[in-house]
Amino acid sequence: MSADAANAQTAGADRKIVLAVVVSMAGALFCQASYNYVIRPIVEGLGADETQSALLRQAPGIGGLLAIFVAGVLVMWFGPRRCLVGAGVLTLVGYLIALLAPSMPFLTSGLVLAYVGKSAVVVIVLSLLSSRIEGKAARASAFATLAMVSPAVAMLLPPVASYLVDNVGWRAVAALWLLGGILVIAAAVFLVPPDGESTGKRGELWTPVLAGVVLVGLTQLVRLVPTEGLASISSLAVLGLTVAASLALLILMRRLSNPSLSFQVLRHGGFLIFLVVILLMPFSNMWFYGTIGAQYIYGLSAFTVAMIFVPIQLAGVVGARLGGVLVKARGLTFTGTAMLLGVAAMSFLCVVQSTTIPIIVPVIILMIYGACANAAQGTVTNSVMSMAPPGGEGDAAAFRSAASSLGSSLGALFLSAIVFTTISTSIADQSNAAGISPQEADRIAESMREGATSEEVSSQYSVPLDTVDQLEGYQRQGAVEGYWAQGVGSGIVLTLAAVIFYVGRRRVERHEARSPVPTAT
C-alpha cells in the first residue's frame, strides 16, 4: 500500500471515530438538554410528594456520578465498542422504564439507570477519542468537534421539548430520550472498530466503586451543608459515608498489589493542573442566570426563552469550531488562555444589565460568551486528555468527568450563595418602599433559587415562568443585582482559571522542549 493510500485510510478511520463520538455524545445529552421542561409535568402528572420531587431532581445525577470511575476502568478492560454498547443499552432501558413508569419510584429508578449509562458514555467517548486520534492537527479538529455537540443539542432539544410538553405531554419527551439511547448503540455498532481479544488486565471493581461513592459524598456535602448545616442528620450521614468510603479506598489502594483504579495519571505531566482548570470552569454559569433573567426580568415564556437561546447556542457551535482552527494556527496555550479570558470578560460585562436595557444586549453578550466558553471547553479537554499516558485514557477521562462534576457542585454552592444573598439584600433594602418584610424578601429569593432543578440541569435552563410568581419592579431590580454578582464572581474565577491554564501549558511546553520524544500535544 502506498503512503498516500495509507494516509487516506487513516484519515477515513479517524473520521468514523469522530462521527461515533459525536453521535454518542449527542444521544447521551438528549435528556440533560430537555429534562428541565418535564420536571413540573411529571410531578403533577404522577402526584409526587415533596420527597419524591427532591429525589427526581437529585437521584439521576447521583447515579451518574457513581458510574464515572467504573466506566473508566471497564473501558480499559473490555474496549470502547463493547462498553459503548453496554452504556447505550443501560441508557435505553432506563429511559424506557421512565417512559412507561406508572409511579414516581419507577420513573426515578429508570432515570437513575439512564444517567449511569449517560455518564459512562461521556467517559468512554473521551477515552476513545484520546486513544485513537493522533497528531496535533487531528486532535485539535476532533476535540473542537466534540465541543460543538453540547451547544448543538442545547440549541435543538429545548424548543422541541417545550412544544411536546405543551401539546402532547411529558411522556412524548421521554420517548424522544429513547432516540438518544438508540443513537449511542448505533454509533458503537456501526462506527466504532471491533475491540481486540485482549484489552488489558481485569481485576476488582471495589476501588472504582468506592471512588464513585466518595465523589457522590463530596458533591452531596456541598449541597447539604449550606442549607441544612453540618450537624443535620442528612449531612452527618453523608459525611460518615464519605469518610468510610475514603478510608476503605485508601486501605484497598495500599493493600492490593495491582488495584483497578490508578492515580498514576494524576502525577503525569501537568494533568493535575489542568484538572483544576476543569473544576473552575463550571463556576461561570451564565446559561442558568441568563435564562432566569429572560424569564423573571423580561417576563418571557419558557418556549420564547428556548427560541432566544437558539442563536446563543449556535454561536457556541461556531465558537467551538473556530477554537479548533485557532489551536492549529496558534497552539493550545494561546487558544485556551485567550478563550478563558474571553469568558471572563463576558462575565464581567454582566454589570451592564439593567431592568430597562433591551434584551438584545444580554443576548449578544451571551453569544460571545457561548463562543468563547465552548472553544475553551474543547481546548482544555484536549489539554487534559493529551496528558494521559498510553493505556491510561480511561482513568484520565474519569478524573476529567469527576472534576467537572465537582466543579459544578462547588460553583452552584459559592456563586449561588453570593447571587441569592445579593438578591435578598437588594429586595430587603427596597422593602420599606415595597411594603414587604425582610422575611418575605428572603422567601422571594428562595423561590427563585428553587427554580433550579439539579446542578447539572441548572447549567442549561431554569424553570418555566408559570412555576413562580411574576416579579414586581423591586424584585426585578434584585434579580439584576444578583446577575451583577454572578458576573463579577464568575469573571474573577475564570481569570484565575486562565492564569492556571497558561502556567500549566508553559510548564508542558518546557518539558516537551527538553524531551526528544514528540507528544500528542
LUMMI-702962 format. One record per atom (N, C-alpha, C): residue in three letters; z, x, y. Coordinates in steps of 0.02 Angstrom, whole numbers, plus 50000, padded with zeros to 5 digits. Atoms other than C-alpha are relative to their C-alpha. Layout:
alaZXY...
# end
This chain:
met500005004249940met500005000050000met500005004450062ser500054996149939ser499525006650171ser500624999050043ala499425000549955ala500825009550308ala499964993650041asp500085006149960asp500094995350411asp500174993749959ala499855005850043ala500194983250265ala500744999549985ala499285000050012ala501984988550228ala500384997450061asn499685002349939asn502484985950409asn499914992550010ala500135007149993ala501664968850411ala500424996049951gln499595003550050gln502574963950252gln500734999850022thr499314999749975thr504234969650326thr500114995250057ala499955004649943ala503904960050487ala500014992849977gly500015006750026gly503494944450387gly500664998149968ala499355001350031ala505094945950286ala500544999150052asp499515000749945asp506094948350446asp499954993250034arg500095006549967arg505344932750523arg500294994449956lys499725005150044lys505834922450369lys500765000050004ile499274999649995ile507614928950381ile500254996950065val499805002849935val507734924750566val499924992550001leu500105007250004leu507004907450534leu500544996749958ala499475002750043ala508254904650394ala500664999650038val499384999749961val509684909750509val500004994550053val500055005049947val509074898450650val500084992949972val499975006750029val508834883150539val500714998649973ser499335000950028ser510504885750450ser500524999050055met499525000649945met511474888350612met499924993350036ala500125006549968ala510664873150691ala500304994349960gly499725005250042gly511124862350543gly500754999950001ala499284999549999ala512904868750547ala500304997350064leu499745002149935leu513084864050731leu499874992650016phe500165007049986phe512464846050717phe500634995950017cys499405003949990cys514214838950703cys500375002250064gln499644997449942gln515014850250834gln499704997450065ala500335002049938ala513724845450965ala500054992550015ser499995007249991ser513954826750939ser500674996849981tyr499365002650026tyr515724824850870tyr500384996050052asn499605003149948asn516494820151036asn499784992850014tyr500255006749986tyr515404804651050tyr500234994849949val499815004850052val516074796950890val500764999349992ile499275000250008ile517944800250909ile500274993050016arg499735006649979arg518334784251004arg499744994449955pro500235005350045pro517194772850899pro500325000349931ile499684999450066ile517944779850738ile500724997450003val499305002149994val519734777250798val500044992550005glu499995007349992glu519344759450850glu499744996449937gly500305003350057gly518244755250701gly500425000149937leu499594999450060leu519444761450567leu500744998650014gly499315001949983gly521024756150659gly500495005749992ala499574994250009ala521774773550667ala500624999550044asp499404999649959asp523564775750724asp500015006750036glu499974993949960glu524144789850837glu499985006349958thr499994994250044thr524484801950695thr499325001349970gln500674999350029gln522804798650613gln499505002450052ser500454997749947ser521924801050780ser500095007450013ala499874992949990ala522774817850803ala499715004249944leu500294996450057leu522254823150628leu499255000350005leu500735000149992leu520474818050665leu499775005350049arg500174994949951arg520484829850813arg500135007049975gln499784993250017gln521354844650731gln499815002349929ala500084998050071ala521114844350541ala499345003449985pro500634996550016pro519244848650533pro499995007250023gly499994993149975gly519484864050642gly500455004449958ile499554996150042ile520954869750535ile499665001849934gly500364998550062gly519904868250377gly499485005450011gly500494994949985gly518544878550460gly500305006950007leu499674993549991leu519754892450507leu500205003049933leu499804997650066leu520384893650328leu499435003249962ala500574997750038ala518624897050267ala499705006650024ile500354994449969ile518164911450382ile500035006349958phe499944993650037phe518854926350286phe499784999349928val500245001250068val518494918650116val499245000649998ala500734999649998ala516664916850166ala499775007250008gly500184993049991gly516614934950224gly500045004049936val499944996550064val517194940750053val499484997549950leu500465002850050leu516124928849949leu499285002150013val500704998149986val514514933550039val499865007049976met500094993250026met514794951649987met500005000049924trp499995000350072trp515144946549808trp499364997049970phe500535004050031phe513784933849774phe499335000350037gly500624999749962gly512484937049910gly499924994150046pro500065005349949pro511954926650060pro499654993849975arg500365006050021arg510754915049969arg500444995349961arg499555004250040arg511994908849841arg500544996950044cys499455002449958cys513374907349971cys499754994750050leu500275004849952leu512254898250095leu499864993349966val500105006350037val511764885549963val500674996649989gly499345002950011gly513604883049920gly500304997050063ala499745002549937ala514094881150102ala499634993750022gly500395005949983gly512684868850130gly500204994049959val499795005550043val513234858349982val500684997350023leu499355002249974leu515024857950047leu499924995950063thr500125003449937thr514394852750218thr499714993049987leu500335006350015leu513264839250146leu500474995049968val499535004450034val514594832050030val500534997550049gly499495001949952gly515884832150169gly499754994650048tyr500275005149955tyr514754822550288tyr499854993549965leu500135006150038leu514284810350151leu500654996049991ile499355003350005ile516124806550123ile500194996750066ala499855002849934ala516344804150311ala499574993950015leu500455005749987leu514834792650320leu500224993749964leu499825005850041leu515454781350181leu500744998350002ala499275000750001ala517314782750221ala500234992950018pro499735006749984pro518224765950213pro500635000350042ser499374999449964ser519784772850297ser500055007050030met499924993649965met520414787150405met500145005949953pro499884994350044pro521104798050263pro499365002649967phe500634997950030phe519404798150177phe499565003650051leu500434997149950leu518484801750338leu500245007050021thr499734993649980thr519644815850390thr499905005249945ser500114995450056ser519544823650216ser499285002349997gly500714998150000gly517654823150223gly499835004950055leu500144995449944leu517614831550393leu500315006849989val499704993550016val518814845050335val499555003949953leu500444996750048leu517674848950188leu499355002350034ala500614998249965ala516144848850301ala500115006050046tyr499864994549955tyr516954860650425tyr500145006549963val499954994050042val517404872650285val499315002849988gly500694997750009gly515554873350246gly499695002650063lys500294998049936lys515074874450430lys500245007050020ser499744993449982ser516224889350463ser499735005449954ala500294995250048ala515594897850306ala499285001750019val500704998949980val513794895650366val499965005150056val500014995449942val514174904650530val500125007249977val499854993250025val514934919650439val499425002649958ile500534997850046ile513544920250309ile499385002050039val500624998449964val512094919750433val500085006250043leu499894993949962leu512864933250541leu499965006149954ser500044994650049ser513094944250388ser499285001249977leu500694999550022leu511324940550329leu499565003350053leu500414997349946leu510544944350498leu500155007450010ser499814993049987ser511514960550521ser499785004649944ser500164995650057ser511174967150346ser499265000749986arg500715000050018arg509324962850334arg499545002250058ile500444998249943ile508634966050511ile500195006850026glu499884993149979glu508464984350557glu499565001750060gly500384997749942gly507864993350712gly500244996650063lys499745002549937lys508404991250893lys499614993950025ala500415005549973ala506954980150947ala500054993849958ala499975005850045ala507004969050793ala500684996550005arg499335002949995arg508884966550807arg500104996550068ala499955003249934ala508754962750994ala499694993149998ser500345006550004ser507504948850959ser500384995249954ala499675004350049ala508464942350808ala500644997050028phe499375002649974phe510154940850893phe499904995750062ala500175004449944ala509364933651050ala499784993249975thr500235006350029thr508524920450943thr500594996049974leu499405003450024leu510194916450860leu500394997050058ala499635002549942ala510994914451032ala499674993950031met500365005849974met509664901451075met500184993649963val499905005950042val510214889750936val500514995250029ser499475004449976ser511834883151009ser499804995950061pro500215004249943pro511144877951180pro499434995249982ala500545004550020ala509594870651095ala500274993849966val499695005750034val510644859650981val500404995850050ala499615003749950ala511804855151126ala499564996350049met500475003449956met510274850151226met499724993749968leu500335005550034leu509554838551094leu500474994849971leu499585004650037leu511004830950999leu500414995150043pro499595004749962pro512134823451135pro499644993750023pro500345006249982pro510824811451206pro499864995449941val500135003950060val510354806051030val500644996749975ala499365002750024ala512174803850979ala500254994450045ser499785005149953ser512584794151137ser499614993549991tyr500425006050011tyr511124782351107tyr500194996549935leu499845003050065leu511564779650924leu500674996550001val499345003149996val513394776150962val499964993350037asp500045006049959asp512944763351094asp499594994449967asn500485005150025asn511554754550996asn500054998749925val499975000950072val511894757150811val500725000449974gly499324999050024gly513654763650783gly500125007249980trp499834993050013trp514584779550741trp499745002449932arg500244997950066arg514004779650559arg499285002550004ala500684997449991ala512224782450621ala500025007350020val499924992949981val512824798750700val500215004049939ala499794996550061ala513694803450537ala499415000949953ala500604999350041ala512044800250447ala499575005750027leu500364994449971leu511244812450569leu500295006749979trp499694993850023trp512504825550516trp499765001949931leu500254998550067leu511854823950338leu499375004350004leu500614996049991leu510204830850401leu500175007350012gly499794993149989gly511134846350460gly500155003549935gly499854997050065gly511804849550285gly499385001249959ile500634999250036ile510084846950211ile499615006150027leu500354994349970leu509354859650333leu500295006649976val499684993850024val510624872750279val499775001649929ile500204998950070ile510204870450094ile499265001849997ala500724998650001ala508314870150127ala499855007050024ala500114993249974ala508404886150230ala500185005249948ala499784995250051ala509354895050092ala499505000349942val500435000350059val508184889249953val499305002650014phe500704998549987phe506504891650038phe499885006250043leu500134994649953leu506774905650164leu500395006549985val499604994150014val508134917450102val499795003149933pro500204996850064pro507594930249969pro500554999449948pro499505000550053pro508464928849800pro500485005850002asp499504994850003asp510074938549782asp499905004249937gly500054995750057gly510144953249666gly500494998249945glu499565001450056glu511004953349498glu500725002050016ser499324997649984ser512484963249564ser500045000950076thr499934999649927thr513064961149744thr500675002950021gly499384996849981gly514644971249741gly500594998149956lys499395001250039lys516414971049672lys500244992850008arg499695006649997arg517324954949634arg500735000849981gly499294999450013gly519194952849636gly500374993750019glu499585005749984glu520574941749703glu499784996850067leu500135003549937leu520444928749842leu500644998750039trp499375001249965trp522274928949891trp500005002950070thr499964996849934thr522064941150034thr499574996450053pro500365003749948pro520644931950124pro500294993150014val499695006549988val521524915250098val500615000750045leu499414998949958leu523144922050170leu499815001950071ala500244998349932ala522184929550317ala499794993750037gly500195006349969gly521464912250349gly500614995950020val499385003649983val523214904550344val500325003050062val499724996749940val523814917450471val499614998050062leu500425002049943leu522334913350584leu500154992850021val499835006949985val522704894750571val500684999650034gly499335000149971gly524534897950608gly500015002350072leu500024997449932leu524154908150763leu499694994950048thr500335004849956thr522954895250834thr500434993750010gln499585005949994gln524164880950798gln500625001450043leu499444998249957leu525614890150880leu499795000050073val500265000249933val524534892451033val499964992950027arg500065007049980arg524274873651036arg500684996650006leu499375003750004leu526044867950991leu500535002350049val499444997449961val527214879351086val500004997650073pro499995002349930pro526654874751264pro500184992650008thr499895007249993thr526774855951229thr500664997749968glu499405002350036glu528224854451105glu500575004950004gly499484995049998gly529174870651131gly500075003649934leu499934996150061leu529564884351006leu500544997249955ala499445002550040ala531154875550949ala499844993449965ser500175006350033ser530234859750893ser499905001149925ile500074999650072ile530134855850708ile499295002349981ser500694998250015ser528234857250708ser499885007450013ser500114993049982ser528234874150797ser500365004649952leu499624995750046leu529594881350685leu499685000149931ala500335000250065ala528694875450529ala499385004349998val500614995949997val527054883250583val500185007450007leu499794993149993leu527944899150637leu500245002849934gly499774997750065gly528814900350469gly499435001349951leu500584999250044leu527184897850376leu499595006250020thr500394994249976thr526304910850484thr500345006549982val499624993950017val527674923850458val499975001349925ala500014999250073ala527744920650271ala499315002349976ala500684998050020ala525844921950254ala499865007250022ser500114993249976ser525834937850359ser500355005149955leu499634995550044leu527174945950252leu499675000549931ala500334999950065ala526314940850091ala499355004050003leu500624996349992leu524664947650156leu500135007550004leu499834992949993leu525474964150206leu500205003049933ile499784997550065ile526294966050036ile499415000949953leu500584999550044leu524684962449942leu499535005650021met500454994749976met523664974250052met500275006949981arg499694993650018arg524904988150011arg500015001149924arg499914999250072arg525104984649825arg499354999949961leu500645000450036leu523324980449773leu499615006550011ser500374993749994ser522294995849736ser499344999050036asn500655001249968asn520694987749799asn499974992650022pro499985007049979pro521044971549895pro499314997650022ser500655002849981ser519594959849927ser499885000350075leu500054999849928leu519944958750113leu500115007150024ser499954993249975ser519654975150202ser500055000150076phe499934999149928phe520234980250375phe499665006450025gln500334993749982gln519184996150373gln499514999150057val500505001149948val517874988250484val500315000350070leu499664999849935leu519164987150624leu500065007250027arg499944993049979arg519255006150626arg499325003450010his500674997249997his517375008550631his499734999750071gly500314999649934gly516675014550798gly500404996050051gly499685004049948gly517045002650941gly500084992849981phe499985006950024phe517174987150833phe500584996150031leu499415003649975leu518934982550889leu499934998650075ile500095001049928ile518474984851072ile499554993950013phe500465005649990phe517024972651057phe500304993449976leu499665006150020leu518124960250964leu500434997350057val499625002349942val519224959751119val499554996350049val500485003449956val517684955051221val499834993149972ile500145006550032ile517254941351095ile500584995250010leu499405004149991leu519044934951111leu500054997450071leu499935002049930leu518964934451301leu499454995350024met500565004049975met517274926051320met500124992550000pro499885007249997pro517854908351273pro500474997750055phe499555001949946phe519104908951416phe499624996450056ser500405003549950ser517684903551530ser499714993749969asn500175006350033asn517474885251487asn499704995150050met500305004449949met516354878051622met499644994149969trp500325005750032trp515494866751494trp500474994050003phe499525005450002phe517064856351473phe500184997550070tyr499795002149933tyr517644856351653tyr499414997550042gly500595002649966gly515864853651713gly499874992749982thr500115007050020thr515724837651611thr500564995650025ile499465003849970ile517434832051670ile499824998450073gly500195001149930gly516804834451848gly499454994850007ala500555004849995ala515204824751815ala500234992949988gln499765006750017gln516164810151743gln500544997650049tyr499435002149960tyr517754809951846tyr499875000350076ile500134999249928ile517124815952015ile499394996050022tyr500615003549980tyr515374808752017tyr499944993149967gly500005006750030gly515764793551907gly499414998549956leu500595000950042leu514324796251787leu500204997949929ser499875002050069ser514214788551613ser499895005849953ala500084994750050ala514274798951455ala499275001649987phe500714998850013phe512414796551424phe499675003650059thr500294996649941thr511974801651603thr500215007350002val499774993050002val513044817251586val499605003949948ala500394996750052ala512154821451423ala499305001750025met500674998849975met510474819851510met500005005450054ile499944994949949ile511044830451658ile500075006949969phe499894993650032phe511564844051538phe499405002549960val500604997750035val509844844751457val499695006050036pro500274994049967pro509124856551592pro500495005850001ile499504994750002ile510764866151592ile499965003849934gln500044996850066gln510654869351405gln499315003349990leu500654996850003leu508794872951421leu500015006850034ala499924993549967ala509234886651544ala500365004949955gly499664995750048gly510414893251410gly499535002749947val500504997750049val508984894051285val499575005550030val500434995149967val507874903251408val500395006550014gly499604994149986gly509294914851458gly500125004349938ala499904996250063ala509654919651277ala499385004049982arg500624996550016arg507834923951250arg499885005950047leu500094994649952leu507724934151410leu500505005649988gly499524994950017gly509304943051356gly499745004849947gly500304995650051gly508394949551202gly499475004550029val500514995949967val506944955551310val500335005550041leu499664995149959leu508164964251426leu500335005549957val499704995050045val509044972851280val499475005149979lys500554995450019lys507364980151225lys499835004750057ala500214996049943ala507004986251401ala500555004650026arg499464996249968arg508714992051462arg500585001749954gly499474998350047gly509834992651309gly500584995050001leu499445004550007leu511414983851252leu500515000850056thr499484998849950thr512574991951379thr499844996550065phe500195003149936phe511634986551535phe499984992449994thr500105007350006thr511194969251470thr500674996449992gly499365003350011gly512914964651405gly500445000150061thr499584999549940thr513824971051559thr499744995550056ala500305004149946ala512604962751681ala500094992649987met499955007150015met512644946051591met500724997550004leu499295001949994leu514544945751579leu500204999550073leu499865000449928leu514644949451765leu499674993950030gly500335006149977gly513384935451793gly500414993849985val499575005750018val514514923251700val500614999850046ala499424999749955ala515994929251804ala499824997650070ala500215002049933ala515024927051966ala499914992450006met500105007349999met514514909251923met500674996349995ser499335003050004ser516324905451877ser500345000050068phe499714999649933phe516914911552047phe499684994950048leu500345004749955leu515614900252129leu500244992849992cys499705006750006cys516594885152067cys500374998150064val499625001549939val517544886652232val499584996350052val500415003749952val516054878852323val500014992549986gln499995007150019gln516364862352233gln500444996050048ser499615004649960ser516984847752336ser499874992949975thr500095006950022thr517114828852316thr499364997050030thr500595002849967thr515584826452428thr499375004049989ile500584995850009ile514414840552379ile499514996749951pro500485003050046pro512784834452298pro500055003149930ile499914997650069ile512814835952108ile499505005349982ile500504994950016ile511254846852110ile500295007150008val499714993349989val512334861452173val500375002449938pro499684997750061pro513514862352023pro499525000449941val500494999650055val512034858951907val499635006750002ile500344993549994ile511114874251974ile500465005749980ile499514994850019ile512694884751957ile500085000249925leu499925000350072leu512914878751779leu499385002449962met500614997550032met511094882651738met500005007649998ile499974992749999ile511304900751793ile500565002449955tyr499444998450044tyr512984901251706tyr499794999849927gly500225000750069gly512204894951544gly499535005549979ala500484994750015ala510794907551552ala500365006649988cys499644993750007cys511984922151577cys500474999949940ala499515000450055ala513274915851451ala499665000949932asn500344999450065asn512024914151309asn499675006749990ala500264993250005ala511194930651348ala500565004849982ala499424995850016ala512914938751345ala500234999049928gln499795001650069gln513344929851182gln499585003849949gly500434996550047gly511834936851092gly500095007550003thr499934992849992thr512074954251162thr500655002649972val499354997750024val513924955651124val500044999249924thr500015000950073thr513684948450948thr499595005649967asn500404994450025asn512314961350920asn500415006449999ser499594994049996ser513514975050977ser500545000049947val499475000550050val514904968750863val499725001349930met500264999450067met513834967250708met499675006749987ser500294993350009ser512984984050739ser500525005249983met499454995450017met514684992150717met500214999449927ala499805001050069ala514834985550539ala499715005549956pro500274995050046pro514684999250407pro499584996649946pro500405003050054pro513394996450268pro500444996949946gly499605003550050gly514094983650147gly500604996450030gly499425003249969gly515414978050272gly499814994450048glu500235005249953glu514374964850361glu500394993549993gly499625006150010gly515354950550283gly500685000350035asp499364999249965asp517014957350345asp499904999850076ala500134999849928ala516264960650517ala499884992950027ala500155006849978ala515584942950530ala500634995649999ala499385004050004ala517264935650476ala500465001650058phe499564998149944phe518254945550604phe499714997750067arg500315002349939arg516994941050738arg500134992550010ser499875007249996ser517184922350699ser500744998650014ala499275000949990ala519084924050692ala500185001550073ala499854998349930ala519134932550863ala499754994550047ser500265005449958ser518034918950938ser500444993849996ser499575005950008ser519134905050866ser500675000950035leu499364998749968leu520734913150925leu499915000150076gly500134999949929gly519954916051096gly499934993050029ser500065006949978ser519514897651109ser500684996850009ser499325002849996ser521314892851074ser500395002950059leu499634996849945leu522034905551195leu499724997950068gly500305002149938gly520794900851329gly500204992950018ala499795006949987ala521214882451309ala500734999850022leu499304999849981leu523064886851323leu500105002250072phe499854997049935phe523064898051476phe499634996550057leu500385002849945leu521664890851580leu500144992550009ser499865007149992ser522024872651542ser500684999050032ala499345000549968ala523844875651590ala499935001050075ile500114998749929ile523264882951756ile499644994150033val500415005449972val521974869351784val500404993750010phe499665006449995phe523064854351747phe500655000450040thr499444999149953thr524564861651838thr499754999450071thr500305000549933thr523434863451989thr499844992750017ile500165007149989ile522834845451969ile500644996150015ser499375003749990ser524624838851954ser500295001650069thr499734998049935thr525174848952107thr499614996950056ser500425002949947ser523704842952210ser500134992650008ile499885007249997ile523984824752165ile500704998550027ala499325000949976ala525854826452195ala500045001250076asp500004998649929asp525524834152367asp499724994150041gln500305005749966gln524494818852409gln500354993449982ser499695005950028ser525714806852326ser500274995350054asn499735004349948asn526504800552486asn499464995550030ala500555003949971ala524844795352560ala499714995149949ala500305004350052ala524264788252394ala500494994849975gly499515004850022gly525884779152361gly500175000549927ile499824999150070ile526214786652190ile500565005149995ser499444995450011ser527684796152118ser499765006449967pro500194993850035pro527654814152056pro499924998949924gln500075001450072gln527914807251880gln499324996849984glu500655003050009glu526364796651899glu499455005150007ala500484994649992ala525424811951960ala499935004149936asp500024996350063asp525904821151801asp499654995949946arg500315004350051arg525364806151696arg499245000050008ile500725000149987ile523654805751779ile499685006549976ala500274993650022ala523384824351749ala500005000549925glu499974999850072glu523944822451569glu499464995849968ser500535004350027ser522704808251541ser499335003750002met500614996149996met521324819951598met500005005549947arg499954994950052arg521964833651482arg499844997149932glu500105003250065glu521944821551336glu499274998049990gly500715001550008gly520094818951370gly499665004649951ala500284995350048ala519764834251262ala500174997849930thr499845001550070thr519674832251075thr500325006149968ser499724993950027ser519894849450999ser499755005750043glu500234994349961glu519704866851070glu499255001249990glu500704998750014glu518024868450985glu499554994950034val500425005349971val517344851651043val500045000150076ser499935000149927ser518034853351219ser499565005250033ser500464995149971ser516914868451242ser499314997150012gln500665003149992gln515444856451237gln500034994250050tyr500005006049958tyr515824839351311tyr500684996750000ser499385003849996ser517284829051371ser499874992849977val500065006850026val517604810951327val499594995650046pro500365004749957pro516554796351390pro500464997150054leu499625002249942leu517104789351557leu500414993849985asp499655006250010asp517634772551487asp500655000749962thr499364998950034thr519104780551396thr500555001650050val499504998549949val520004784251561val499894995450059asp500075004049940asp520314775451724asp499555003550050gln500404997249945gln519104777751868gln500465003550049leu499584996149955leu519794791151983leu499964997550071glu499985001449929glu520344787152159glu499845006450038gly500194994249960gly519954798852303gly500475005849992tyr499514994650006tyr521574808752289tyr499965003249930gln500074997350067gln521284810652101gln499385004449995arg500614995850000arg519524817252128arg500145006650035gln499844993849966gln520194829952251gln500425004549955gly499614996050047gly521474835452122gly499575003149946ala500454997450050ala520104837351993ala499595005850027val500384994649969val519094847952114val500425006350006glu499574994149994glu520564859452147glu500155003149931gly499944997350068gly520824861051959gly499395003949979tyr500634996550014tyr518994865951945tyr499985006850034trp499954993649966trp519284879452075trp500435004949960ala499554995750038ala520744886251974ala499675002549937gln500354997950060gln519694886351817gln499495005450015gly500524995249983gly518284895651903gly500285006950017val499704993649982val519394909051979val500305003449939gly499704997150061gly520364911551817gly499475002649952ser500544997950044ser518774912351714ser499655006250027gly500354994449970gly517964924251837gly500395006549990ile499584994050009ile519424936351827ile499965002549927val500004998150071val519464936051635val499325002849980leu500664997650019leu517564938151619leu499835006650033thr500094993449969thr517554952651743thr500355005349958leu499654995550045leu518864960951633leu499615001249936ala500404999450061ala517784957351481ala499405004650011ala500584995749984ala516284965651566ala500215007350004val499764993149996val517304981251604val500155002849931ile499844997850068ile517954982251425ile499365001349960phe500634999150036phe516194979851356phe499655006450022tyr500344994049974tyr515484993451469tyr500345006349973val499634994150025val516855005851420val499875001049926gly500134999450071gly516605001851236gly499305002349984arg500694997950013arg514725003651243arg499895007350020arg500074992949981arg514845020351336arg500315004549947arg499694996150054arg516015026451200arg499535000449940val500485000050056val514745021251067val499415004550015glu500584995949982glu513325029551161glu500175007449996arg499804992950006arg514285045951172arg500045002149928his499954998550071his514635045050986his499305000749970glu500684999750026glu512795041650949glu499645006350023ala500314993949975ala512275056251057ala500215006149960arg499764994450040arg513345067850952arg499814999549927ser500155001150071ser512825060050786ser499265001549985pro500704998650018pro511245066750701pro499664994249965val500285005650038val511025050250607val499924994150047pro500085005849956pro510255035950707pro500334993849971thr499685006250022thr511155019250701thr499574994150019ala500395006149987ala510555001350711ala500024998050073thr499945001949930thr511105000250892thr499535004050044
# end
